Amino acid sequence: MEYIIGQRWVSHADMQLGLGIVVGLEDRRVTLSFPAVGEERTYAAHNAPLTRLRFKKEDTVETADGRRFEVTDVIEKAGLLAYAGVDEQGNEHRASEVELDAFVQLTTPQQRLLNGHFDGHAEFALRVATCMQLDRLQRGEVRGLLGSRTSLLPHQVYIASEVGQRHAPRVLLADEVGLGKTIEAGMIIHRQLLTGRSERVLVLVPAPLLHQWLVEMLRRFSLHFALFDEERLQQHEGDNPFETEQLVLASTALFRRSPAARALALAADWDLVVVDEAHHLQWSEDAPGEDYQFVDNLSRHAAGLLLLTATPEQVGQESHFARLQLLDPARFRDIQQFRQQEAEYRRWSHVIEQLEAGETPTELPEGLDPDLPAEDLIPRILDRHGTGRVLFRNTRASVAGFPERRLAAAPIAPPLTLQTAQDPLQALYPERYESGDDWVQTDPRVAWLTSTLKAMRPAKALIICSGAETAIALEHYLHLRAGIRSAAFHEGLSIIERDRAAAYFADTENGAQTLVCSEIGSEGRNFQFSQHLVLFDLPLNPDLLEQRIGRLDRIGQRGDITIHVPYFEGTAQETLFRWLHEGLDIFRNSCSAGQMIYSRFSEPLLNALGGDNADFEALLSETRGFTNITKQELREGRDRLLERNSCHRDEAERLIREIEASEASTALETYFTGLCDIVGVEHEHHSAHCLVLRPGEHMLMPEFPHLPEEGRTVTFDRGIALAREDMAFLTWEHPMVSESMEAILATELGNTAIGTIALKGVAPGSLLLESLFTVSCPAPRQLQLQRFLSLSPLRILVDNKGRDLSGLMPHDKLSELVTRVNRSTGLAIIKQVRGQVEEHLNAATGIAGKQLRAVIGGARDAADNTLGGEIERLEALQRINPQVRQDEIDHLRWQREESLRLIDRASLQLQAVRLIVTR
Ligand SMILES: Nc1ncnc2c1ncn2[C@@H]1O[C@H](COP(=O)(O)OP(=O)(O)OP(=O)(O)O)[C@@H](O)[C@H]1O
């Protein structure tokens, strides 16, 4: 196959691209431009999914400048084709293939049929079923939510549905620690990818979480992320390495270290950028953090942005506000105003309660039309006067089923050195004042730790302390001196070493009893298989403490948790412990207001820790009072407003029922085993709802998607899939299923069939033509037109009189009555009825064309409503906020016009025809 610049080819893997033109040839690669969608694609020349477009005499061609003529002659010169012909008025035309219109209509099935090629009825039925199922899936509300190997938890399903369906979502996922933000982000990414809203995703995480992310995305969502590090960037020459992969995972540190890496990432195109542990993005007016600036730059290029943090206010309210600003600069422009709004949350929460109860609210925020129905007013209030569409925060209180936290405080008599120390603060982390590691021999906490661990054997315990050196010294001691199987986890280890340590700790048979972590172990990691947490020291910041406890106290924890806190009596350690315990009650109950409380009392607390203890009891009682009031205010105000926004339980439960109904039906199993039979994949019963699949000897495709040579065990049951990670979880969205469906439509398999039928009252020799059209609408990807216009299969069954009988005779019923014919009979039939076939097909195309107009009308309305709604929102915000840029509104207007223009050009694509003769 030789490619020449200027030739026209069609991507049979993605017909939506329209007609491509070869624009580049290099290094055994070929680049095509697809003018209909404004995209360029590069393929390996030897296996590009491309078909050369060659018109023949009598075909009709259209050129980009609007000429349309029937071909009378095809001239080939130096590998390029030119067509000569005449139009309807008899004028002569000549056009090189370069001039052809990119919005090409290929009508292959009828040509195939008339050339005497036809398949069996099973293949035809498979093709029809594939179109119908794909359309059903594309339209389905739970699109993108079916395929994750997760328990269906309402708060996650709701967020994934709500955010995943947005065009270019920009949100902060701020569920409290351990409620599954990574999983939520994965679900959103999955939904975005499956609905075509995003294709290129960049995920930035702290280095210690890279591996965990990689594994979670693969095992839960079958998403293969490419891990980018310095080595990967260095290996690459030539093109931007970030452009070579669609799904990229990298550590935030990679960009901090390398301006070149930043420049490359910024030069690449991203649909969605995801930043985990986003509280690290610090901001202040005169010194915005480096990471913040980088994400700020990225987010200006990328349409979508997901920020994840359990403790959004950990580094202060200013940074929190700055992150909201990254997400929606139009909505969050002024921190003073934001603070004032926070104070008003309770007021608006009350208004919403009144609206929900069907009452007339006592007041409404300015600018809202009181005549609007409650269901329109509520989202507007949430959007304009809460953190609305931007922030999602589920609390443990709202997601039931968490274990109890038990406190095991261990007061220990301090060593003499501390009793005489000059600086009382030294007691908080006394080992930092020692040179070398000898302190472990004498520190009474270490002796306590050894005996506590021995007494709880074989239970596993996670130990967290703040510094890496402390962790290293402790682990050495436990391991070498005390004979306790342990591993260390700290910033001095490479990522692989850290993952190895975490895996050693997780191993239930020969693993470590304890993992000693520095503070980096307190973020993001999953250690919920352990029920004991030892806090060897305490951090000052309550949010950090909440993060530490969250390693165990998270979804998936099956038992109650014991939190062991050793402290030196009568020292700053006891002061801090008592403030956190008696003031915030944080060891037994999660406290989401930690940062707020800490900023309020940090000064007297530091004084107390520094030895000025006189008013400590008063500080405790003041903290306790403030904590209670703050928690109550949050419950009634901000958290309530957020909760309302973060999970609509009825909606979530409805979606879950729909997902469960799809799983309970055997439709997938029936369809998929039918597909395997036709394609030649062997399947064998394994157990209820489980199959073993193996590539057969004579498969129709060289390789079946995601099926290794040695075979694969699969299950259709979510419960089994959660318990048996070795089995693939087959849903309509598993890549094995979706890619094999695409493969069916990309080939000709089943697009023609011939049969006979006996019908009472119909004379023998009459002809019925069953045809299936889908709607095709090439358009630039950024418009995401499939939101409004799906495949919409149109099935038409015409008889001799050109009437449509599809309503009277559904496809399945017809298939039962049709008898197949052998090849020679089929050829004889075609020879005889060739002329009639064309007439029938013209009639079918005419009927389908009328139906297409209705489909286009519906899609136009949907596009107009959706984009019109977005324009209206921005215009409303612009009235109260001059910073809403006019060009954003203009861009949306352009999107609406362009979408409507292209939807109008949608055309029919004939997917399959079946010729049936009465006998
Ligand atoms: N729907 C689910 N089904 C099964 N397991 C889940 C589900 N959601 C979360 N998990 C598990 O619960 C744990 C916590 O989830 P995840 O790491 O996403 O939480 P997080 O909110 O990101 O935590 P953190 O606040 O610590 O960063 C993980 O082990 C995850 O695999």
The ligand as an SDF file (V2000), in Angstrom:
LIG
                    3D

 31 33  0  0  0  0  0  0  0  0999 V2000
  -16.9900    2.3010   45.5310 N   0  0  0  0  0  0  0  0  0  0  0  0
  -15.9470    1.6600   46.0660 C   0  0  0  0  0  0  0  0  0  0  0  0
  -15.8830    0.3270   45.9860 N   0  0  0  0  0  0  0  0  0  0  0  0
  -14.8410   -0.3290   46.5070 C   0  0  0  0  0  0  0  0  0  0  0  0
  -13.8080    0.2680   47.1330 N   0  0  0  0  0  0  0  0  0  0  0  0
  -13.8090    1.5940   47.2300 C   0  0  0  0  0  0  0  0  0  0  0  0
  -14.8860    2.3600   46.7010 C   0  0  0  0  0  0  0  0  0  0  0  0
  -14.6250    3.6520   46.9570 N   0  0  0  0  0  0  0  0  0  0  0  0
  -13.4650    3.6980   47.5940 C   0  0  0  0  0  0  0  0  0  0  0  0
  -12.9650    2.4720   47.7720 N   0  0  0  0  0  0  0  0  0  0  0  0
  -11.7160    2.1510   48.4510 C   0  0  0  0  0  0  0  0  0  0  0  0
  -11.6830    2.9490   49.6230 O   0  0  0  0  0  0  0  0  0  0  0  0
  -10.4000    3.4800   49.8050 C   0  0  0  0  0  0  0  0  0  0  0  0
  -10.4590    4.9810   49.8540 C   0  0  0  0  0  0  0  0  0  0  0  0
  -10.7160    5.4760   48.5750 O   0  0  0  0  0  0  0  0  0  0  0  0
   -9.8630    6.6790   47.9590 P   0  0  0  0  0  0  0  0  0  0  0  0
   -8.4040    6.3980   48.0480 O   0  0  0  0  0  0  0  0  0  0  0  0
  -10.4550    6.9760   46.6390 O   0  0  0  0  0  0  0  0  0  0  0  0
  -10.2640    7.7790   49.0230 O   0  0  0  0  0  0  0  0  0  0  0  0
   -9.8290    9.2960   49.1190 P   0  0  0  0  0  0  0  0  0  0  0  0
  -11.0460   10.0490   49.4810 O   0  0  0  0  0  0  0  0  0  0  0  0
   -9.0980    9.6790   47.8640 O   0  0  0  0  0  0  0  0  0  0  0  0
   -8.8480    9.2300   50.3090 O   0  0  0  0  0  0  0  0  0  0  0  0
   -7.8770   10.3810   50.8750 P   0  0  0  0  0  0  0  0  0  0  0  0
   -8.7520   11.4320   51.4370 O   0  0  0  0  0  0  0  0  0  0  0  0
   -7.1330    9.6310   51.8720 O   0  0  0  0  0  0  0  0  0  0  0  0
   -7.0140   10.8500   49.7210 O   0  0  0  0  0  0  0  0  0  0  0  0
   -9.5440    2.9200   48.6940 C   0  0  0  0  0  0  0  0  0  0  0  0
   -8.9270    1.7440   49.1500 O   0  0  0  0  0  0  0  0  0  0  0  0
  -10.5190    2.5860   47.6220 C   0  0  0  0  0  0  0  0  0  0  0  0
  -10.0550    1.5380   46.7950 O   0  0  0  0  0  0  0  0  0  0  0  0
  1  2  1  0
  2  3  1  0
  2  7  2  0
  3  4  2  0
  4  5  1  0
  5  6  2  0
  6  7  1  0
  6 10  1  0
  7  8  1  0
  8  9  2  0
  9 10  1  0
 10 11  1  0
 11 12  1  0
 11 30  1  0
 12 13  1  0
 13 14  1  0
 13 28  1  0
 14 15  1  0
 15 16  1  0
 16 17  2  0
 16 18  1  0
 16 19  1  0
 19 20  1  0
 20 21  2  0
 20 22  1  0
 20 23  1  0
 23 24  1  0
 24 25  2  0
 24 26  1  0
 24 27  1  0
 28 29  1  0
 28 30  1  0
 30 31  1  0
M  END
$$$$
